[in-house]
Amino acid sequence: MSRTKAGSPHDPRGSERFNEERATYTVASAQPDLETGVGVIRDTVRTLKPRPGVYRMLDTRGDVLYVGKARSLKARVANYAQVKGLSNRLKRMVSQCRAMEIVVTNSEAEALLLEAQLIKRYRPPFNVLLRDDKSFPFILLRADHAFPRIQKHRGARRAKGEYYGPFASAGSVNKTLNALQKLFLLRSCTDSFFANRDRPCLLYQIKRCSAPCVGRIDADGYASLVREAKDFLGGKSGAVQASMEKQMAKAAENLDFETATILRDRLRAATFIQGSQAINASGLGDADVFALASKGGQMGVQAFFIRGGQNWGHRAIFPKNTGDVEEAEVMADVLLQFYEEVPPPRTILVDRELPEQELIAEALAEKAGHVVAISIPQRGDRRKLMQQATRNAVESLERRLAESGTKAKILLELAEFLELDEVPQRIEVYDNSHIQGSKAVGAMVVASPEGFEKGQYRKFNIKSAQGNDDFGMMREVMGRRFRNLSEHPEGEEGKKSSHETIWPDLVLIDGGKGQMSSVRDTLEEMGIERVPLIAIAKGPHHGREGREVFHFPDGREKTLPVNSPLLFYLQTLRDEVHRYAIGAHRAKRSRAITASPLDEIPGIGPARKRALLLHFGTAGKVRAAALEDLQRAPGISEGVARQIYDFYHAGG
């Protein structure tokens, strides 16, 4: 079977076309079988041509096992049929393969970008993966207002303006943003707040805004501040500081000490930004620095972010599934997946030669729209910078290994304390949040030996439980979580969402005896008995930390010493699900507050709803309006008016 798939390698909604073919090999058994997997691959190879593209290996449920790219799909895929040359890891992968999907691209560079995109989307277990954490923060200087706003930004870059970043963390971007506000006095308020001011806000009083909202600075003066900010963030900080020093000297010479004081404070803010640089990056322009360390079977990559010759922080990256993968290949995979989210700079410094380094540079240049150079620094300041990145990579990995050792010890203690057969690899924690039963939400968070797996979190909008019934809510959540699972560890065939197919090794409930009974009885009714359960409840004195009581399904109770590391770990799990549940409940409540009765009318979008409310004043008056009155509302046609009237008067 063949079909076409629209999209560019880095934007599936683009205009380019790629041929995609799917070869499916029907098998009698879903169990891993090397001979069957090789048969699937050989059948696929017969349909392939020596063209560049991307291939996906699928298991019996259709889940993606591996994503790879090839200069020649026919030659590359055929290699997997040569079993003697495969590593143990690849043999396991081939033995689970039951189908393949092929995407033919126009070039190998396009295949490389598409491969990174698909790895990020499917997160296959046999690919090197970056942890799916929050996106990197940027500073955004907007360009959609006469007085541009400066702000922190995460996520898709849809707003019109200049983006500066990435920053390593929210803390680093917040510190820089605060200093930039003192330095350039640019507004940070929303457009609606700006439009409704009749006197300066507190930020003006503490010299962090020039108050353009009330005319304390004119458009030309503000535009000059914006230009200075762009120059400073773009790498011309020295010129900006020199200009301010001249202005300060001139103001002092003219005995304008108030202006001189303001300029002095702004210069101090500039000095703070540059003085906070932990590394010397002057003269480097826009660059990222990557160094890899390996120890104890684990790898860590340290990334430094340099923009405009300024260090905007560094982050440790710990890729998963590195197994028997070569270090240089891991570094290449890290770069490609990292730049799926972050725009590539013109210079990328690495600590080793990468496989297909020129091809990677070509692919990143195609994505960025400018030349990208990947190089290994040999001497001078760049070499010193790389040495510092390498030291940081080694130290970060050693801390990680130490933490992992401590976590492994805690999980072993957890297994002993809760009388589990083995150390849990997947812990699911549950809680509910509501106000007197209204806007109730159930929450599930997932923890593994590597930490919280935020991509596995799940929310449940409570539907059947009535009133302030915590036990009923927990029964509903458990029923919906486990109803699609069978007693087979793989889960039901055809299910692709991992939280619907993976069994937990431990279920931790935020609650006491009642919640435990509800969960236990619900699972027993479903015929599920092998999932370990535990409920964590605060002791008789709820205000005293460390008095948690752990309730077992058989009615037993246990406690831990107040200073126990295991108790602290379990409290952390409980606090995380509590945080997630409260956040989901507040979001649901906020949506309900802003909801309108007009939302229920089919075919009435935001524009017509706004027109009706402006014309009639309230939703109640819209409901009571006669058909002729509805027809007189601006933007409401005769047909739409009839639809609204019939909706409210159907029973009449």
N, C-alpha and C positions, 0 to 999 in steps of 0.2 A: 504494500500500500504506500502511496506517496502523496504528498500535499505540499503546499507552499506556506511559508510563515513570514509575515511582514515584520520588519523592524531592523534597526541597525544593531551592531553588537553591543552598544552601550545605551541604546534607547529602543526598546521593543516596539514603540509606537512610531518609529521613523519611516522613511519612504523606501528604504532599500529592501530587496527581496532575498530570502534565503530558502533553498530547497530543504525540506525536512522529510526524512524517510523513517518509517518505523518497521523494524523486523521483529516479529513475535514468534517465539518457539514454544509450542504447547508441551507441557510436561505433565506426567502423571503424579509426580511427587513434589511437594513444596520444600522438602528437605534439601540442604546443601549437597550438591553432587557435581564434582569436577567434570566428569564426562559430559553431563547434560549441559553445563555452562559452556564448555568448549564447542559443543554442537550448536548452541545458539550463536556463538561468535562466528563459526564457519559458515553458517547459513547467511549471516549478515554480510560477511565479506564478499559473498558471491554477487551481491547487489551493488557493491561500492565501486567507486572510480578513484583514480589517483588525484583527488582534488582536496584543497584545504577545507577544514571544517571542524566541527565539534561533535563528539559522541557521548552518549549517556548510557550507562549500564543500569538496568532496572532489576529489582528482585521480584519475587512471586506476587507481591502486593502492588507492584508498580512504583514503589519507592525508589528514588535514585540512589544507587550505590556509589557511583563514581562519575565525574565529568572530566573529560580530557580533550585536548585539541591536537590537531595533526596537520602537518604540511601535506601529507598524502593519507587520506583516511583509509584507503585500502591496505596500504603497507602497515600503518600503525595498528589498526584493529587486528590485522592478521597475526601480529606478534603475540597477542594474548592466547592464541591457539597453540603456541609453542610452549607447552607446559614445563619442559625441562629447564627453560631459561627464566622462569618466573620465580620471584621470591615467595616466601611463605605467605606474606601479606597479600600479594597479587593472586596466589592460588586460592586463598579464602574468598577473595572478591569474585573471581571467575566461577567458583563453585556455587555462588549465590545468584549469579546472573541468569535471568530468565527471558530477557528481552533487551533490545537496544534501540535507541533513538538517535538519528543522525541529522545534523544541520550542516549543509554545505554553504561555505562563505566565499566571498570574492577574493580574499587574501588570507595569508597566515596571520597577519596582524589583527585583522577583524576576528579571526577565530580565537586569538589570545584574549581579546577583550570580552568576547561572548562567553568564553570559558569562565572568566572571573565573575561575570554577571550571574551565570547559572550556578556557580558554586555558592555565591552569596545567597541566591534564592533558595536552593534546595538543601544546602549544608550536608552533602553526602558524607557518609561515615568513612570512606576510604580516601578522601581528599584532605590535604592540609587545610585547616580552618582557622580563621581568626575568631575570637570570642565575639558573639553578637551583642556588644554593649551599646550604650547610647552613642549617638552621633557626636562628632567633634563640634565644639562651639566656635563661632566666628564673631567678629565685630562687623556690624553692618552700618554703613553710612548711606542712608536712604537718599534717593534722588527723585522722589515723587511729591515733593512739597517745596514751597518757596523758601522755607527755613528747614533744611534737612535735619532729620533726627539721627542720633547715634545710639546704637542699641546692641545688645547681645542677641545672637541668632543661632538656632539649631535647625537641622532638617533641610528640606529642599530649598534651593535658592531661587525662589520665584519673585520675590519683591525686587523692584527696580532700585539699583544702587550699587555701591562698591562694597565687596566683601573682603575682609582681611582675616587671614587665619590659615590653617587651623591653630587653635590654642590647645594645649595639652589637657586642660581641665577647666571646669567652670570657675574654680578659684582663681586661676591665672588670668582668665579673661575678665573676671570681675575687678581684679586689682588694676589691670591695665585700663579698663573702661573708666574706673573712678579717676585714675590719674589723667586720662585723656579729657575727661570733663573739666577737671581743674585747669588743664593746659590750654584747651581751646574753647571752653565755655559753651559747648554745643548742647542743645536741648536733648533730653532723653524721654520727655513725656509723650503720651499718645496724641494723635491729631485731635481727637475730641476734647481732651483736657486742654490742649493748646488753644482751641477755638473758643473755649468758654471762660478764659481767664480775664479778670478785670484789674488784677494787681499781681505783682511778682510772687512766685511761690518761695518756699524755704530754700530751694537750691540756689536761687539768686542771692539770697541773704548770706549763704555760706560760700559764695563765689565759685559755684560749680555750674552756672548757667548765665548767659548774657541777657535773659528775659526778652527774647524777640516777640513773645506773645503779647506784651503790653508796650511795645515800641521803645524799649530801653536801648535797642540797637537797630539800625536800619538794615534794609536788605543788602546793600553794598558792604556794610561792615560785617554782617554775618557771612556773606559770601566769601569775604577775605579770610575769616576764621575757618571756613570749610576748606578753602584752598590750602591753608597752612596744615590742616589736619591730614589732607590727602598727601601732601608732600612729606609730612612726618611719617605717616604709615607706609608710604611708598619708598622709604629709604633715604629721604633727604633731611634727616633729623638735624644734621650739623648746620645746614643752611637755615633751617627754621630757627634754631637756637641763636645763631649769629644775628639774624634779623631782629629777634626779640631783645638781645643784648644791646644792639644799637638803639632800638626804640626806648629801652629803659634808660640808657645813658642820656639820650636827648631829652627825655621827660625830666630827669633829675636836673639837667642843665637849665631847663626852663622853669625849674622850681615847681613842676607838676608832680608833687610827691605821691599823690593818690594814684595816678596812672603808673608811676614808677613802682609803687608797691604791688599793684595788680600784676605788672609784668614780672616782677621778682618772684611772686608766688607761682606764676605760670612756668617760669624757668625752673623752679624747684620741682614742679611736677614732671617736667621733661627729664630732669636729673634723676628723679625717682625711677622712672621707666627704664632709663639706661643703666642706672645703678643696680637695678634688680636683676640684671643679666648674669646668670651663673656661668656663662661661657662667653668667650670673645668671638663674635661672629661678624665683626666689622669687615666690610669689603666683600662679603659673600653674596649679597643680594638676596634673592629668593632661593632657598635650598632646603632640602631635607637630608638628614644624616641617619643612616641605618647601620647598626653593628649587631652581630649575632654572637651569642655565647651558648655553649652546650655543656651539660654536665648531668650525670646520673640518668641518662636516657631522656632528658628534657631539654628543650631549647627556649631561649628568650631573645627577643630582639628589642634593642633600645632605639627609639626614634627621637631625634632633635628636630624642632621646627624653626627654621630661620626665615624671616620675612623682612625685607627691606634692611638687611644687615642686623636685625634685632632678634634675639632669642625669645621665642614665644612659648617656651616650655618644652618638656620632653615627656615621653610616655613609654612604659614598658609593655611590650606585646608578647603574649605567650601563646603561640599557635598550638592547635590540637592535632592529633592524629599524625604526629611527625614520625613515629615508629622507626622504620628502617629507611626513611627518606634521607637523601644526602642534604648536608647543611646548605649548600649553594642553591639547591632546588627549593628548600624551605624558604630561603630568603627571597627567591624569585616569586614564589606563591604569595608571600606576605606582601610584597610590593604591589602585585597586580590586584589583590583583594583590597588592600589599603586604599588604593587610588580609585576603587569603585565608588568611594564615598567622598574622597578629598580631591580637589583639582590638583594635578601634578604641577610642581614648580619647574622652572627651567633647568635647575641643577639638582641631581640626586647623587649623593655620595654613599658608597657602600664599602664594606670592608673586605670584599672578596669578588672574584670574577664570577659572574652569573651565567648559567646556561642560557644561550640565545639572548645575550645581553643587548645586542643591537636590535633584535626583533622586539624586545620589551620596550626599548626606548622609542622605536618606531610606533608601536601600539599606543604608548602613553602620549606621544606627540599628536597622534591622530585624535585622541580623546580630548587633549588639552587645547588644541588649536594653535600650538606653538612648538618650537623645537625643544626637546627634552634630552639632556645629556646625562648619561649614567657613567660615573667614573670612580676609580679607586684612588684617593689622594696619596701621593708619594712623599711630599715634603712640605715644609712651611706651616702656616697657620691651619691649613686644611688637614694636614696630617695630625697636628696636635688636637684638633677638634675630633677627628676620628678616634684617636687614642682615648680621649675623654669619654666618647660614646661607648667604646669597648669596655672601659672600666665600669661604666654605669650598667652595661649589659650583664657583666659578670656579677656585680654586686646585687642587681635586681634578681637574677636567677638564683643566687645563693639564698637571698631572703625568701624567695618563692619556695625553694626546696625545704628550707627550715620550717616555713609555715605549713607546707604540705606534710612534713613529718609530724608536726604537732597536730594537724587536722586528722591524719591517719590514726594517730594515737587516740584522739578524742572519739573518732568513729568506732574504733575497737572497743573503747570503754562504753560507748553507746550500745553496741551490740550486746555486751555483757550485761549492762544495767537493764536493758529491755528484754533480755533473754532471747535474742534473735539467733538464728542458725548461722548467719554470716553477716559481715559488715555491709550495711545498706549502701547501695550506689545511687539510688533515686529515692529521695524523701519528699513526700507530698504533704503540705501543711494546709489546713482548712480553717476558715473563719467566716462569720456572717457579720454584716453591718446594716443597721436600720435605725429609724426613730419610731418607736411604738409600732413597729411592723410596717411602716410606710417606706416606699422606695428601697425595699430590701434587696441586698446583693450578697451573694456568696462568693468567696474568693479561694483560689488555690495557688500556692506558690510552690516551686520545685527547687530543691537543693541537691547538689551532688558533691563528691569529694573536691571538685574544683570551685565550688561556691554556688551562688544562686544562678539558676538557669532561667533568666528573665524571658527568653523567647518561649518558654513552656508555661508561663503563667496563664491562668484562665479565670474569667469572671462568669458568674451565673446570675442572671436576672431571676429572682424568685417569683414563681408564677402560682403555684398551688397552695403554699402555706398561707394561712389566714391569720391576721392580727399579729400579736407579739409572741409568736410561737417559734422560739429558737430551735426547739427539737424538730419540729416539722420542717423548718428551713434546712437543717442539716440532713434530714432524710431525703429531701428533694435533691440537694446537691450531690449526695452520694449516689442516688439512683441515676441521675443524669451522667455522672462521671463514669460509672461502671457498667451501665446497661449495654454498651457496645463491645464489652470485653467478654471473651470466653475463657475457659480454663487453660487455653494454650498461651504460652508466653508471647507468641508472635502477634496475638490479637486477631481480629477477624480479617480475612482476606478482602482486599479492596479498600481498606481504610488507610488513608495517607497521612492524616494529622497525627503527629507522634503522641500527643497526650491522649489520643483515643486508642492507641495500639500498644503502648508500653505500660507494663504493670509496675506499680510502685513496690519498693522493697520495705517501705514503712509509711504508714499514714499517721500523721500527727494532728490531733484536733485541739483547737483552742477552746477549752471548756472543761466541764467536770463530769460527774457520774451520768447526768441526764444526756449530755451530748454523746458520751461514750455508748450508752444504751441505744440511743437512736441510730448511730452509725452501725453498731454491731448487729442490731436486729435487721436493719435494712440490707446489709450484705448477706446475712444468713438467709433472708427471704429470696435473695437472688442466687443462692447456692454458692456464694463466694465465702470460703473459709480460710484460705491460705494467706490473706493479706494481713500482716502484723499491724495492730492498732494500738495507739496510746493516746490518752487525753492529758493535756497539761492545764492545770487550774491553779489560780492563786490560792494561797492558804487561807485560814480563817481570818487573818488580819490582812486584808487586801492591800493596804498601803505599805506593807513591809516587803521589800524585795528579797528574793532568795528563799521564800517560804512556799514555793510551788509544790503542788502535790500531783503525782503522776498516777492516773487511773488506768488499770488494766482491764481487758474485756471480762475477765473472770471475777471482777470486783475487788481485787487486791489494790493496795495503794503503796506507793513508795515516795521517798523524798531523797534529796541530795544535799550534801553539805553546802552551806552558804557560799563558800569560796571555791566551789568545784568548777574547773574549766568546762566540764560537761554541762553543768547547769547553765553556765553563761552561754554556751553554744545553743542549747535548747531554747533559752530565752530569746536569743537572736532570731531563731527561726520563728518563734511565736510573734515577736515584734514585727518582723517583716510581713507576715500574712496580715497582721492587724493593720499595718500601714497601708498595704495594698487594698484591703477591704474597705477601709475608711475612705481612701481616695476614690474608689469606684462608686461608693455610696454618694459622696459629695458631688461627683460629676453627674450622677443620675438626678440628684436633687436639683442641681443648677439647671439642667436641661428642663426639668419640670417647671421650675420657676419662670423660665423664659418662654415656655410653651404657650400657645394661644388656641382657643377653641376653633379658630379658623383653620388650624392645621389639619383638622379632621375632614375638611371638605375636599373630595377628590378633584384634582386638576387646578387647585388654587395654590400658585407658587408664591414666593416671597414678594414679587413686584405687585401682584394683585392684592395680596394680603395687606401690604403697606398702603396701597391706594384706598382700600376699603376702610382701614383704620383712620387714615387721614380725613376721609370724607365723613364718616359716621362718628368717629371719636372712640367708640368701644366695640368690642365683639358682641356685647349684648344688644346694642342698637342695630348692628348688622343683622342679627337674628330676628329682631322685631320689625325690620324694614319691609315695606310692601314691595312687590315686584317692580312697580314703576319707579320707586325710589332707588332700588338697586341698579336699574338701567341708567339712571342719571349719574351714577358714580363714574369718575374719570377712569378710562381704561377697562371698563366692564361692559362687554358686549351684551346683546340681548340673550344670546345663548348661555353665556356664563351667568348672567343674572338669573335666568330660569333655573340653572343647575344649583345655584346657591339657595334660591327660594325653595326648590323642591327638596333639597337636603334637610332643611329645617321644618318643612311643612308636609312631609311625606305621609304622615298619619292623618293630616287634615283632609 
